[in-house]
Amino acid sequence: MNESSILNLPELRFLGRFHKESARRAGVLPLFWSGSGQELCFTGSELHVVLEAGFDRLEPWVAVEINGTPLLRMPLNRGFNEICLFRGLTAGTPKRVRLLKETQPMPDEDAGTLQISKLRWADGKFLPLPEPACRLEFVGDSLSSGEGVCGAKEEADFAAPWFSAASAFPCQTADRMGAEFRVISQSGWGVRSDWRNDPRHTLPDCYSQVCGPATGGINAALGTQEENDFTIWRPDAVIVNLGTNDAGAMESPPWQGLDGKTFQQRSTPEGRTLLETAAVDFLKALRRHNPGAKLVWAYGMIDGSLTPVLKAAVSRFC
């Protein structure tokens, strides 16, 4: 079997945000956000990938497709995992393979780690991939992370198996448009707070980092807390799907920190104006980081109560 570090194969396309210098030092491709992974075109008959996973309770899942058709979906064990992506296929025929991380960065106490370290193959060669029709970035919450798109309808546990980047709307949208995509999302998070009114859990606060929610020593060493280099990957459009959890916060009790301070969003004229202003500030930040991109605020898949607030924010920004 031939073998190579993932970083020594220039024909591969790396999906998702990562810190190039930290990844190069570690010799791995770290997968942080939902939908991160790799895409390649290979002519051989057999191909394996080696990943390393670390977690406490919420294990990472990956999905693999060949030529646009789902092939497997599986959880990873702690430590090294070697997955046979395929075996016995016709040598010389190009196969387009995509591997996606199905799960988002999990909560602070269980951030977890996942890296692709190497590929192994028996024969064949890697071919350059065609350029995508466009590049799309999605910023959102559980809807963008794909929480709940797998499993029976009655499943309500916060558990890794029920997440699926491949089945969520960002991937589905991108595939229909022939686009490369990235997802920056966290279940329960919003514009001003999460659904429990915790003001530390907002997408605007972590958007400029490589992957702020991925904490812990290994993730930090891989560059999650570094500022993202927005010149490396320029989206043609940034689609924001936030507001559902802010609406939920307005119906939830106040959050109280360890220092005794409290925070609560309210569905009062003042509270709605504060949310509108926060949305305007986020749009300004998105424009600053993505000067040439179209900005789209998508809202209303589950709740539409904040539609007037978000429309007003978009109008103010314009």
N, C-alpha and C positions, 0 to 999 in steps of 0.2 A: 504493500500500500504506500502510495505517496503521501506526504504530510507537509503542511505548511501552516505557519501562524496566519491567523485571519488578516492581520495587518500587512502581510507580504503578498497579497493577491490584489493588484490594482484594478482588475476587471470587476471586482465586487462593488455593489452599491450598499453603503451603510445607511440604515434607516433610523431616524430619531436623533435627538440631541445627545452629544457627548463632548467631552473636553479633549481635544486632540493631543495635547502635550501629555496629559496624565495617562491617556490610553496608550500612547506610544511607550511611555516609561514602563507601564505594567505589561505591555505586550498583548493586550486583550481589547475586544470591542465590548464596552459595558452597555447593557440595556437597562435604561432607567424608566422612561415613560411608557405607557400603553402604546402598542403599535411600533415600538422600536424593533430593530432586527437587521436582517441582511437579505439582499436579493442578488441573484447570480444567474448566469447562463452557462451550462456545462454540457459537454458532448460525451462524457464517459458513461459507463454502465453501472457504476456504483459510487455512492457519495455518502460520507459520514460527517457529522459535526460534533465537536466537543464543547460542552458548556459547563460552567461552574456556578453552582447556586448556593446561597446561604440564606437561611431564614429561621425564625423561631416558631411561628405558628401558621402564617399565611404563605404557602408555597407559591412560587412562580409557575405559570403555565405557558406553554408555547404552542403555536399552530404552524403547520407546514402545508404549503400548496405547491403543486407542480403544474405548470402551464395553465394557471388560473383556476385550478380545481382543487378543493380541499383534500388533503391526503391523511393527515393525522392531527390530533390535538391531545396534549398530555401534560401532566404535572411533572416537575423535576424533583429529584431527590437531592438531599444535601451533598455537597461535594461535586465531584466530576461526573458528568453524564455524557456518554457517547450515544448519539442517535443515528441509526442508519436511515438516511433520508430516502434512499431507494437502492435497489440491487437488482441486477438481471435485466436492465433496460438496454435497448439497442445502442451499441457503441457507435459514435459518429453522429448520432441524432441530437441536436440541441434540446436541452430541457431547461426551462425557466423555472427556477426554484425561489420561493420566498418563505422565510421563517420570521414570524412575528411573536413578540412577547404579548401574551394575551392579557396580562394583569397590569394594573397601575402600580406606582410606588405605594406601598401599604403604609398604614398609620405609623407615627413616629416611633412607637415602641416596637415595631416589627417591620422596619423599612426594607430589610432584605437586600440581597445582592444577586446579580446575574450578569455573567460575562460569557461571550463566545471567545474561546481561546484558539481553536485551530480547526482545519478541515482535513479529512483523509479521503483518498480516492484511489481507485485501482488503475484507471486509464483515462484517456480523454484530456480535454483542455478547457479552460475558462475563456469565454468570449465576451467582448464588450457588450454592455446593455444599451439599447437605444435610449435616447433622451426622452423623459416623460413629456406629455403634452403641456403640463403646467405643474406648479408646486402649490400645495394647499396646507395651511396650518390651522388646526382646530384647537380652541381654548375653551375648556368647559369643566363640567362636573361629572356625575355618574353617567349621564347620558352619553357623554363623549368617551368615557372610560369603558363603556359597554357593560356596566354592572347590571345583572339581571337578564341579559339577552340569552343566556344559556340556562338550562334546567327547566323543571316543570313550572307552570304558571304560579303555583302556590308557594314556591321557594322564596323565603324572605330572610334567610341568614346572610350576614355579611361574611361571605366565604369566597375563597379564590376560584373555585370551579365555576361560579356563576358569572365571572368576568370574561368577556371575549372582545378583543380589539378587532379581530377579523370579521365579526358579525355586527359590530357597532356602526352607526351612521357615518363617522368620518371615513373609515375604510371603504364602506359601500359607495359613498359619494365619490371618493377619489378614484376607485376602480372604474366607475361608470364614465368618468371624465378622462381616463388614461393618465391620472396625475400621481405624482409622488406626494406623500402626505406625512405630516407630523402631528402628534397629539400632545397637548399640555393640559392635563386634566386631573382632578381629584374629586372623588365621590364626596358629596356633602358640602363642598366648598362653594363660596360665592364671591360677590364683589366687595361687600363690606364685612362679612362674617360668614361662618358656616351655618348650617341649619339650626345649630344649638346656640347661636349667638357668640361663638368664640371668634374674636376679631383677629386672632393669629392665623386663621385658616382662610386666606383669600388668594385667588389667582393673581390679582394685580401685585401683591407683595412678593411673589416668587417668580413672576414671569421673566424677569431679566436674568435669573440664574439658570445654570445648566439644568439642574433639577433639585430645587430647594427642599422639597419634601423627602428626598432620599437621604436620610441622615445616617450617622454611624461612621466609625473610623474608616472602614474599607471604602464606603461610598465617597466620603470626603477626600480620601486619597486619590480617587478616580475623578475628582473634579466637580462633584455635584454642586458645591457651594460657590463655584467660580462664576463670574459673569459670562454669560453666553456670548459667543462671537457671532453677531448677526450678519457679518459680511460673508460667512462661509456658505450659508444656505439662505437664499432669498425667496420667500413665498410670493406667489402672484396674488394670493388672497389670504387674509386671516379671518376665519369664521369664529365668532365668539358665541357660545351658548351658555350664558350665565344669567342668573336672576331667580331660578327656581328655588334655590336654597335661601336666598335673601327673603323671598316671600314666605318660606317656611319659618325663618327666624322671627319674622314679625308676629307669628302665632305661637312662638315658643317662650319659655321662661327666660329670664336674664341669665347670662353666663357670669360666673364669679371666679376670678383668678385666685391663686394662692395668696396674693397680697391683699385680698379682700376687695379689689376693684371689680366693678360689674360693667357689663355691656349688654345692650339690648336694642335691636332694631324695632321700630314701631311704624305701624301703618297710619301715621298721622301726617298732616301736610309737611311738618318739619322733617319727620323721618324719611318721607319719600323724596324731599328735596336733597337731603344728605345722600341718599342712594343715587339720585340723578347726578349730583356733582361727582361722586366717586366713579360713576360710569364714564362721565366726560373726561376725568383725569386719566382713566385707563385707556380710553381711545387716544388721548394725546400721547401716552407712553407707547402705544402700539404704532402710531404713526411715526414717532421718533425712531423706533427700532426698525421699522419696516417702511421706509419712505416711499417705495414704489408700489406697495401692495394695495389692493382693494380691501376695504374693511367692511365686514358684514356682521351685524348682530342678529343671530337667530334665536328666537325665543317663542315658547308657547307649546312645546311638545307635551308637557304635563300640566302646567299652570299658566294662566294668562293674566293674572291679576296685576302684574307690574308692567303690562304693555304700554300704558300711557307714560309711565316714568321713563322707560327705556327709549321710547320714541322721542320724548322730550330731550333726553340726553344726546341722542344722535343729532337732533336738530340743532342743539346748542353747539355741539362739536363742529358740525358743518358750517 
